[in-house]
Amino acid sequence: MQAIAARLTECGLTMHPEKSKIVYCRDSNRTRSYGNVSFTFLGFTFRPRRAENRQGKLFTSFLPGVSDTALKQMKKAVKNWQLSRRTSMTLAELARQYNSILRGWLDYYGAFYPEALGKFCWYMDQRLARWARRKHKTLQGRRQCSGEWLRKVKMACPRLFAHWRLAGI
């Protein structure tokens, strides 16, 4: 770390003392145990993750995936949309209004390890099911029925919402 800091100083740069650290990139070939095995950069957390080779064999690789902080910010944004209060809109209108934002998040964070977005897709579906319970009085107070209704809509229109294209998650 001192050698890197000295080299950066020669170039007129400084190293942030709290953000800079040495991380052990543990994977199937490097199996030692160290304190720091992950780091976050540009909304991605780089850490050991399960991967599959071309022959279908599972192994551990050091891969980026959406960070917990980015997931929290995305969920907070969805919560601020107040979908359940937009009962005057149809599902297609909601999709038209929010798909560009969803697509941007999915394209950026899903580029490397889309499985890490699974919790966010589930959260978005929960928000849509809540919207359905408020929109359709027959679903009011019936969580399982609203979830089943949403699954049927997904089957009928799998491309309606951008996050539904990650259905394999």
N, CA and C of each residue as an Amber inpcrd file, in Angstrom:
protein
   507
   0.8330000  -1.1880000   0.0000000   0.0000000   0.0000000   0.0000000
   0.8750000   1.2490000   0.0000000   1.9850000   1.2050000   0.7690000
   2.8690000   2.3650000   0.8380000   3.5480000   2.6080000  -0.5100000
   3.9040000   1.5350000  -1.1900000   4.5520000   1.6760000  -2.4950000
   3.5700000   2.2620000  -3.5170000   2.3380000   1.8380000  -3.4660000
   1.3250000   2.3650000  -4.3850000   1.0560000   3.8380000  -4.0680000
   0.9580000   4.1730000  -2.7790000   0.7310000   5.5610000  -2.3790000
   1.8830000   6.4490000  -2.8320000   3.1050000   5.9520000  -2.7170000
   4.2800000   6.7310000  -3.1570000   4.2370000   6.9380000  -4.6660000
   3.8860000   5.9190000  -5.4130000   3.8090000   6.0310000  -6.8780000
   2.7270000   7.0250000  -7.2890000   1.5780000   6.9820000  -6.6340000
   0.5080000   7.9280000  -6.9430000   0.9230000   9.3620000  -6.6120000
   1.6710000   9.5520000  -5.5310000   2.1500000  10.8780000  -5.1540000
   3.0840000  11.4390000  -6.2270000   3.9020000  10.5830000  -6.8190000
   4.7820000  11.0030000  -7.9120000   3.9760000  11.5340000  -9.0960000
   2.7970000  10.9760000  -9.2960000   1.9290000  11.3820000 -10.4070000
   1.0190000  12.5520000 -10.0320000   1.1400000  13.0340000  -8.8000000
   0.3000000  14.1480000  -8.3600000  -1.0690000  13.7120000  -7.8800000
  -1.2130000  12.4370000  -7.5150000  -2.4910000  11.9070000  -7.0450000
  -2.3780000  11.4970000  -5.5870000  -3.5180000  11.3930000  -4.9240000
  -3.5200000  10.9170000  -3.5510000  -4.4750000   9.7360000  -3.4290000
  -4.1820000   8.8940000  -2.4690000  -4.9910000   7.7120000  -2.2450000
  -5.8810000   7.9680000  -1.0280000  -7.1630000   7.6950000  -1.1640000
  -8.0920000   7.8840000  -0.0500000  -7.8280000   6.8120000   1.0000000
  -7.5400000   7.2100000   2.2400000  -7.1410000   6.2160000   3.2480000
  -8.2520000   5.2470000   3.6380000  -9.5130000   5.6670000   3.5870000
 -10.6010000   4.7840000   3.9890000 -11.1140000   3.9270000   2.8360000
 -11.0600000   4.4600000   1.6260000 -11.6070000   3.7310000   0.4850000
 -10.6030000   2.7670000  -0.1420000  -9.3450000   2.9600000   0.1170000
  -8.3130000   2.1210000  -0.4890000  -7.9550000   0.9600000   0.4360000
  -7.9740000  -0.2290000  -0.1340000  -7.6170000  -1.4120000   0.6340000
  -7.1670000  -2.5030000  -0.3290000  -6.4350000  -3.4450000   0.2210000
  -5.9980000  -4.5950000  -0.5590000  -6.9970000  -5.7120000  -0.3190000
  -7.4830000  -6.2870000  -1.4130000  -8.5150000  -7.3150000  -1.3340000
  -7.9800000  -8.6010000  -1.9440000  -8.2530000  -9.6970000  -1.2690000
  -7.8740000 -11.0110000  -1.7820000  -8.9920000 -11.5090000  -2.6900000
  -8.6960000 -11.7230000  -3.9480000  -9.6920000 -12.1550000  -4.9370000
  -9.8530000 -13.6740000  -4.8720000 -10.6030000 -14.1340000  -3.8870000
 -10.7690000 -15.5700000  -3.6800000 -11.6740000 -16.1660000  -4.7530000
 -11.2430000 -17.2920000  -5.3070000 -12.0470000 -18.0540000  -6.2710000
 -11.6760000 -19.5210000  -6.1320000 -12.0490000 -20.3260000  -7.0950000
 -11.7690000 -21.7690000  -7.0030000 -10.2760000 -22.0800000  -7.0030000
  -9.4740000 -21.2470000  -7.6350000  -8.0280000 -21.4820000  -7.6900000
  -7.2860000 -20.8450000  -6.5190000  -7.8390000 -19.7920000  -5.9330000
  -7.2310000 -19.1040000  -4.7820000  -8.1740000 -19.3030000  -3.6020000
  -7.8350000 -20.2230000  -2.7280000  -8.7690000 -20.6230000  -1.6700000
  -8.3440000 -20.1970000  -0.2740000  -7.3160000 -19.3770000  -0.1520000
  -6.8960000 -18.9510000   1.1790000  -7.9650000 -18.0670000   1.8230000
  -7.8630000 -17.9180000   3.1130000  -8.8360000 -17.1180000   3.8640000
  -8.1730000 -15.8190000   4.3200000  -8.7600000 -14.6930000   3.9190000
  -8.2620000 -13.3740000   4.3090000  -9.4340000 -12.5300000   4.7870000
  -9.1300000 -11.4420000   5.4760000 -10.1600000 -10.5720000   6.0240000
 -10.9800000  -9.8650000   4.9610000 -10.3100000  -9.3020000   3.9580000
 -11.0090000  -8.5660000   2.9050000 -11.0990000  -9.4260000   1.6480000
 -12.3230000  -9.8480000   1.3090000 -12.5090000 -10.6380000   0.0900000
 -13.5530000  -9.9940000  -0.8220000 -13.9080000  -8.7320000  -0.5520000
 -14.8670000  -8.0470000  -1.4200000 -14.6210000  -6.5470000  -1.3680000
 -15.0640000  -5.8630000  -2.4200000 -15.0200000  -4.4020000  -2.4400000
 -16.1350000  -3.8980000  -3.3460000 -16.5260000  -2.6400000  -3.1340000
 -17.5970000  -2.0300000  -3.9120000 -17.0220000  -0.9010000  -4.7450000
 -17.4410000  -0.8680000  -6.0230000 -16.9650000   0.1590000  -6.9500000
 -18.0580000   0.4270000  -7.9730000 -18.4690000   1.6700000  -8.0970000
 -19.4690000   2.1120000  -9.0680000 -20.7930000   1.3340000  -8.9680000
 -21.2150000   1.0460000  -7.7450000 -22.4860000   0.3600000  -7.5400000
 -22.4180000  -1.1490000  -7.6550000 -21.2360000  -1.6960000  -7.8590000
 -21.0470000  -3.1380000  -7.9550000 -20.2160000  -3.6200000  -6.7770000
 -20.5850000  -4.7540000  -6.2260000 -19.7760000  -5.4050000  -5.2060000
 -19.0560000  -6.5600000  -5.8770000 -17.7500000  -6.5150000  -5.8480000
 -16.9020000  -7.5810000  -6.3930000 -16.6180000  -8.5360000  -5.2510000
 -17.0020000  -9.7930000  -5.4170000 -16.7890000 -10.7970000  -4.3730000
 -16.8550000 -12.1820000  -4.9960000 -16.4620000 -13.2100000  -4.2310000
 -16.5800000 -14.5720000  -4.7570000 -18.0510000 -14.9290000  -4.9700000
 -18.3580000 -15.4380000  -6.1600000 -19.7280000 -15.8240000  -6.4980000
 -19.7010000 -17.1500000  -7.2500000 -20.8440000 -17.8210000  -7.1980000
 -20.9820000 -19.0880000  -7.9180000 -21.0820000 -18.8080000  -9.4150000
 -20.3620000 -19.5750000 -10.2010000 -20.3910000 -19.4370000 -11.6560000
 -20.4450000 -20.8240000 -12.2850000 -20.7030000 -20.8390000 -13.5800000
 -20.8200000 -22.1000000 -14.3070000 -19.9180000 -22.0300000 -15.5370000
 -19.1050000 -23.0710000 -15.7330000 -18.2330000 -23.0750000 -16.9110000
 -18.9950000 -23.5820000 -18.1370000 -18.3240000 -23.6790000 -19.2560000
 -18.9800000 -24.0710000 -20.5170000 -19.5190000 -25.4960000 -20.4900000
 -18.9310000 -26.3270000 -19.6520000 -19.3950000 -27.7050000 -19.5480000
 -20.5310000 -27.8470000 -18.5320000 -20.9490000 -26.7400000 -17.8920000
 -22.0300000 -26.7720000 -16.9240000 -21.5870000 -27.0850000 -15.5050000
 -20.2790000 -27.1280000 -15.2740000 -19.7600000 -27.4200000 -13.9450000
 -19.6970000 -26.1310000 -13.1240000 -20.1540000 -26.1980000 -11.8660000
 -20.1460000 -25.0350000 -10.9940000 -18.7740000 -24.8450000 -10.3660000
 -18.3850000 -23.5730000 -10.2060000 -17.1360000 -23.2280000  -9.5390000
 -17.2970000 -21.8320000  -8.9390000 -16.3260000 -21.3940000  -8.1690000
 -16.3440000 -20.0700000  -7.5550000 -15.4490000 -19.1340000  -8.3500000
 -15.9930000 -17.9610000  -8.6710000 -15.2440000 -16.9540000  -9.4110000
 -15.3990000 -15.6070000  -8.7140000 -14.4820000 -14.7070000  -8.9270000
 -14.5330000 -13.3630000  -8.3420000 -15.2440000 -12.4630000  -9.3360000
 -16.5230000 -12.1660000  -9.0820000 -17.3710000 -11.4730000 -10.0510000
 -18.0610000 -10.2550000  -9.4470000 -18.4090000  -9.2660000 -10.2890000
 -19.1830000  -8.1140000  -9.8090000 -20.6810000  -8.4050000  -9.8640000
 -21.3990000  -7.8380000  -8.9180000 -22.8580000  -7.9000000  -8.8910000
 -23.3640000  -6.6310000  -8.2300000 -24.6250000  -6.3410000  -8.3860000
 -25.1900000  -5.1150000  -7.8190000 -24.9170000  -5.0770000  -6.3170000
 -24.5240000  -3.9050000  -5.8070000 -24.2090000  -3.7750000  -4.3850000
 -25.4790000  -3.6390000  -3.5640000 -25.3790000  -3.9330000  -2.2850000
 -26.5200000  -3.7990000  -1.3800000 -26.9880000  -2.3500000  -1.3050000
 -26.0550000  -1.4150000  -1.3500000 -26.4110000   0.0040000  -1.3090000
 -27.2180000   0.3960000  -2.5380000 -26.8100000  -0.0700000  -3.7080000
 -27.5430000   0.2350000  -4.9350000 -28.9350000  -0.3960000  -4.9050000
 -29.0400000  -1.6240000  -4.3880000 -30.3420000  -2.2710000  -4.2570000
 -31.2720000  -1.4700000  -3.3540000 -30.7380000  -0.9820000  -2.2400000
 -31.5470000  -0.1800000  -1.3200000 -32.0250000   1.1030000  -1.9910000
 -31.1560000   1.7350000  -2.7660000 -31.5490000   2.9670000  -3.4560000
 -32.6190000   2.6980000  -4.5040000 -32.5100000   1.5900000  -5.2210000
 -33.5180000   1.2500000  -6.2240000 -34.8530000   0.9540000  -5.5470000
 -34.8300000   0.2090000  -4.4470000 -36.0680000  -0.0940000  -3.7270000
 -36.6960000   1.1700000  -3.1590000 -35.8680000   2.0740000  -2.6870000
 -36.3730000   3.3410000  -2.1530000 -37.0470000   4.1530000  -3.2560000
 -36.4530000   4.1590000  -4.4390000 -37.0480000   4.8780000  -5.5710000
 -38.4000000   4.2740000  -5.9490000 -38.4830000   2.9480000  -5.9810000
 -39.7490000   2.2720000  -6.3110000 -40.7940000   2.5830000  -5.2500000
 -40.3840000   2.5950000  -4.0030000 -41.3140000   2.9150000  -2.9270000
 -41.8390000   4.3460000  -3.0790000 -40.9770000   5.2610000  -3.4820000
 -41.3780000   6.6570000  -3.6740000 -42.3120000   6.8430000  -4.8670000
 -42.3460000   5.8810000  -5.7850000 -43.2930000   5.9640000  -6.9070000
 -44.7320000   5.8250000  -6.4250000 -44.9190000   5.2180000  -5.2630000
 -46.2420000   4.9920000  -4.6780000 -47.1880000   4.3260000  -5.6780000
 -46.7540000   3.1970000  -6.1760000 -47.5350000   2.4700000  -7.1750000
 -48.9430000   2.1310000  -6.6840000 -49.0580000   1.7590000  -5.4220000
 -50.3670000   1.3280000  -4.9330000 -51.3840000   2.4620000  -4.9220000
 -50.9300000   3.6810000  -5.0190000 -51.8470000   4.8260000  -5.0550000
 -52.2170000   5.2240000  -6.4850000 -51.6680000   4.5640000  -7.4500000
 -51.9410000   4.8920000  -8.8540000 -52.9920000   3.9510000  -9.4430000
 -54.0900000   3.7960000  -8.7280000 -55.1340000   2.8680000  -9.1550000
 -55.9330000   3.3790000 -10.3470000 -55.7860000   4.6520000 -10.6820000
 -56.4910000   5.1630000 -11.8620000 -55.8000000   4.7380000 -13.1560000
 -54.5620000   4.2470000 -13.0400000 -53.7930000   3.8240000 -14.2120000
 -53.9610000   2.3250000 -14.4380000 -53.8140000   1.9100000 -15.6830000
 -53.8100000   0.4820000 -15.9940000 -52.4050000  -0.0620000 -15.8080000
 -52.2910000  -1.3730000 -15.8280000 -50.9730000  -2.0000000 -15.6980000
 -50.0750000  -1.6120000 -16.8640000 -50.6490000  -1.5220000 -18.0530000
 -49.8670000  -1.1250000 -19.2320000 -49.3720000   0.3110000 -19.1050000
 -50.1740000   1.1840000 -18.5460000 -49.7390000   2.5730000 -18.3520000
 -48.6120000   2.6550000 -17.3240000 -48.7090000   1.8620000 -16.2670000
 -47.6170000   1.8120000 -15.2830000 -46.3300000   1.3270000 -15.9460000
 -46.4520000   0.2910000 -16.7690000 -45.2850000  -0.2440000 -17.4660000
 -44.6770000   0.8150000 -18.3760000 -45.5180000   1.5200000 -19.1060000
 -45.0380000   2.5610000 -20.0200000 -44.3180000   3.6690000 -19.2550000
 -44.8240000   4.0020000 -18.0700000 -44.2390000   5.0940000 -17.2940000
 -42.9050000   4.7130000 -16.6500000 -42.7740000   3.4860000 -16.1830000
 -41.5920000   3.1200000 -15.3850000 -40.6110000   2.1770000 -16.0710000
 -40.9560000   1.6470000 -17.2270000 -40.0670000   0.6830000 -17.8760000
 -38.7140000   1.2720000 -18.2540000 -38.6600000   2.5270000 -18.6450000
 -37.3710000   3.0980000 -19.0380000 -36.4090000   3.1320000 -17.8460000
 -36.9260000   3.4460000 -16.6710000 -36.0850000   3.4600000 -15.4720000
 -35.6640000   2.0360000 -15.1170000 -36.6280000   1.1240000 -15.1150000
 -36.3200000  -0.2810000 -14.8100000 -35.3050000  -0.8420000 -15.7910000
 -35.4980000  -0.5670000 -17.0690000 -34.5850000  -1.0670000 -18.0960000
 -33.1760000  -0.5240000 -17.8840000 -33.0690000   0.7410000 -17.5130000
 -31.7510000   1.3190000 -17.2430000 -31.0460000   0.6230000 -16.1010000
 -31.7610000   0.3870000 -15.0050000 -31.1750000  -0.3210000 -13.8650000
 -30.7730000  -1.7310000 -14.2400000 -31.6650000  -2.4250000 -14.9400000
 -31.3840000  -3.8150000 -15.3070000 -30.2200000  -3.9280000 -16.2840000
 -30.1510000  -3.0120000 -17.2290000 -29.0490000  -3.0550000 -18.1910000
 -27.7110000  -2.7460000 -17.5280000 -27.7110000  -1.7940000 -16.5920000
 -26.4590000  -1.4270000 -15.9320000 -26.0340000  -2.4970000 -14.9250000
 -26.9120000  -2.8010000 -13.9820000 -26.5400000  -3.7290000 -12.9040000
 -26.6180000  -5.1900000 -13.3130000 -27.3670000  -5.5020000 -14.3490000
 -27.5030000  -6.8850000 -14.7660000 -26.5010000  -7.3100000 -15.8170000
 -25.5880000  -6.4290000 -16.1750000 -24.6310000  -6.7340000 -17.2380000
 -23.6870000  -7.8780000 -16.8590000 -23.3380000  -8.0080000 -15.5810000
 -22.3280000  -8.9830000 -15.1870000 -22.8960000 -10.1800000 -14.4370000
 -23.7650000  -9.9530000 -13.4820000 -24.2950000 -11.0340000 -12.6560000
 -25.7740000 -10.7590000 -12.3900000 -26.6220000 -11.0310000 -13.3870000
 -28.0400000 -10.6720000 -13.2590000 -28.7570000 -11.3770000 -12.1120000
 -28.2330000 -12.5030000 -11.6430000 -28.8680000 -13.2170000 -10.5410000
 -28.9270000 -12.3630000  -9.2760000 -27.9890000 -11.4120000  -9.1460000
 -27.9640000 -10.5470000  -7.9650000 -29.1560000  -9.5980000  -7.9330000
 -29.8520000  -9.4290000  -9.0550000 -31.0200000  -8.5630000  -9.1220000
 -32.3140000  -9.2890000  -8.7580000 -32.2290000 -10.5460000  -8.4260000
 -33.4130000 -11.3450000  -8.1250000 -34.2640000 -10.7550000  -7.0100000
 -33.6240000 -10.2720000  -5.9420000 -34.3690000  -9.6930000  -4.8280000
 -35.1030000  -8.4270000  -5.2560000 -34.4850000  -7.6390000  -6.1240000
 -35.1440000  -6.4260000  -6.5920000 -36.3510000  -6.7590000  -7.4670000
 -36.2130000  -7.7350000  -8.3400000 -37.3410000  -8.1400000  -9.1940000
 -38.4890000  -8.6570000  -8.3470000 -38.1840000  -9.4180000  -7.3050000
 -39.2120000  -9.9110000  -6.3920000 -39.8950000  -8.7300000  -5.6980000
 -39.1100000  -7.7440000  -5.2630000 -39.6580000  -6.5630000  -4.5940000
 -40.5840000  -5.7960000  -5.5270000 -40.1760000  -5.6370000  -6.7670000
 -41.0060000  -4.9270000  -7.7420000 -42.3260000  -5.6720000  -7.9630000
 -42.2750000  -6.9870000  -8.0270000 -43.4980000  -7.7770000  -8.1720000
 -44.4000000  -7.6270000  -6.9480000 -43.8140000  -7.5440000  -5.7580000
 -44.6170000  -7.3380000  -4.5520000 -45.3350000  -5.9980000  -4.5990000
 -44.6650000  -4.9860000  -5.1010000 -45.2850000  -3.6650000  -5.2450000
 -46.4190000  -3.7010000  -6.2700000 -46.2290000  -4.4340000  -7.3420000
 -47.2910000  -4.5520000  -8.3470000 -48.4800000  -5.3450000  -7.8150000
 -48.2020000  -6.3720000  -7.0140000 -49.2970000  -7.1470000  -6.4120000
 -50.0740000  -6.2680000  -5.4330000 -49.3820000  -5.4230000  -4.7300000
 -50.0580000  -4.4900000  -3.8180000 -50.9390000  -3.5180000  -4.6010000
 -50.4180000  -3.0440000  -5.7400000 -51.2210000  -2.1810000  -6.6200000
 -52.4900000  -2.9200000  -7.0510000 -52.3550000  -4.1790000  -7.4170000
 -53.5000000  -4.9700000  -7.8780000 -54.5360000  -5.1290000  -6.7660000
 -54.0840000  -5.2990000  -5.5180000 -55.0240000  -5.4390000  -4.4070000
 -55.8260000  -4.1640000  -4.1920000 -55.2050000  -3.0260000  -4.4550000
 -55.9400000  -1.7650000  -4.3000000 -56.7770000  -1.4380000  -5.5230000
 -56.3330000  -1.8770000  -6.6800000 -57.0460000  -1.5880000  -7.9310000
 -58.3000000  -2.4560000  -8.0640000 -58.1680000  -3.7270000  -7.8240000
 -59.2570000  -4.6890000  -8.0180000 -59.8110000  -5.1140000  -6.6620000
 -61.0240000  -4.7660000  -6.3950000 -61.6320000  -5.0330000  -5.0930000
 -61.7510000  -6.5340000  -4.7970000 -61.8100000  -7.3650000  -5.8420000
 -61.8920000  -8.8140000  -5.6110000 -60.5830000  -9.3630000  -5.0320000
 -59.4870000  -8.6240000  -5.1900000 -58.1870000  -9.0490000  -4.6560000
 -57.8660000  -8.3920000  -3.3210000 -58.7020000  -7.4850000  -2.8750000
 -58.4340000  -6.7250000  -1.6570000 -58.2530000  -7.6530000  -0.4650000
 -57.1240000  -7.5000000   0.2160000 -56.8330000  -8.3140000   1.3970000
 -56.4420000  -9.7440000   1.0920000 -56.1830000 -10.0570000  -0.1470000
 -55.8610000 -11.4350000  -0.5350000 -54.5010000 -11.4750000  -1.2150000
 -53.4580000 -11.5760000  -0.4060000 -52.0840000 -11.5460000  -0.9270000
 -51.7990000 -12.6800000  -1.9050000 -52.1900000 -13.8700000  -1.5490000
 -51.9090000 -15.0060000  -2.4310000 -52.6390000 -14.8620000  -3.7540000
 -53.8750000 -14.4140000  -3.6990000 -54.6470000 -14.2520000  -4.9350000
 -54.0550000 -13.1630000  -5.8180000 -53.5670000 -12.0700000  -5.1980000
 -52.9690000 -11.0050000  -6.0030000 -51.6480000 -11.4770000  -6.6200000
 -50.9080000 -12.3030000  -5.8810000 -49.6830000 -12.8770000  -6.4410000
 -49.9770000 -13.8070000  -7.5940000 -51.0160000 -14.6040000  -7.4460000
 -51.4300000 -15.5120000  -8.5270000 -51.9290000 -14.7260000  -9.7300000
 -52.6620000 -13.6480000  -9.4980000 -53.1380000 -12.7790000 -10.5830000
 -51.9530000 -12.2090000 -11.3560000 -50.9300000 -11.7560000 -10.6100000
 -49.7480000 -11.1850000 -11.2580000 -48.9950000 -12.2490000 -12.0530000
 -48.9120000 -13.4760000 -11.5310000 -48.2540000 -14.5550000 -12.2770000
 -48.9880000 -14.8400000 -13.5860000 -50.3100000 -14.7950000 -13.5590000
 -51.0850000 -15.0120000 -14.7830000 -50.8400000 -13.8950000 -15.7960000
 -50.7610000 -12.6660000 -15.3150000 -50.4700000 -11.5390000 -16.2110000
 -49.0750000 -11.7040000 -16.8060000 -48.1160000 -12.1540000 -15.9870000
 -46.7510000 -12.4060000 -16.4750000 -46.7430000 -13.4490000 -17.5840000
 -47.5160000 -14.4910000 -17.3970000 -47.5740000 -15.5500000 -18.4080000
 -48.2180000 -15.0360000 -19.6940000 -49.2360000 -14.2100000 -19.5650000
 -49.9440000 -13.6990000 -20.7350000 -49.1420000 -12.6180000 -21.4640000
 -48.4570000 -11.7610000 -20.7170000 -47.6900000 -10.6410000 -21.3030000
 -46.2920000 -10.6020000 -20.6920000 -45.4070000 -11.5290000 -21.0400000
 -44.1030000 -11.6120000 -20.3660000 -43.1730000 -10.4350000 -20.6380000
 -43.4850000  -9.5950000 -21.6120000 -42.6170000  -8.4550000 -21.9190000
 -43.2100000  -7.1240000 -21.4730000 -44.2770000  -7.1700000 -20.6780000
 -44.9360000  -5.9450000 -20.2550000 -44.0170000  -5.0850000 -19.3960000
 -43.3900000  -5.6650000 -18.3840000 -42.4440000  -4.9430000 -17.5390000
 -41.0330000  -5.4120000 -17.8490000 -40.1030000  -4.4770000 -17.7710000
 -38.7160000  -4.7700000 -18.1360000 -38.1140000  -5.8490000 -17.2360000
 -38.4640000  -5.8620000 -15.9620000 -37.8460000  -6.8390000 -15.0580000
 -38.4030000  -8.2420000 -15.2610000 -39.4830000  -8.3910000 -15.9950000
 -40.0310000  -9.7230000 -16.2370000 -39.2030000 -10.5060000 -17.2400000
 -38.3430000  -9.8530000 -17.9750000 -37.4960000 -10.5880000 -18.9310000
 -36.4140000 -11.3810000 -18.2000000 -36.1990000 -11.0670000 -16.9330000
 -35.2450000 -11.8330000 -16.1110000 -35.9790000 -12.9320000 -15.3610000
 -36.9900000 -13.4950000 -15.9560000 -37.8550000 -14.4710000 -15.2740000
 -37.0980000 -15.6980000 -14.8240000 -35.9630000 -15.9980000 -15.4150000
 -35.2020000 -17.1880000 -15.0440000 -34.5010000 -17.0540000 -13.7060000
 -34.5740000 -15.8670000 -13.1150000 -33.8800000 -15.6490000 -11.8390000
 -34.6430000 -16.3280000 -10.7370000
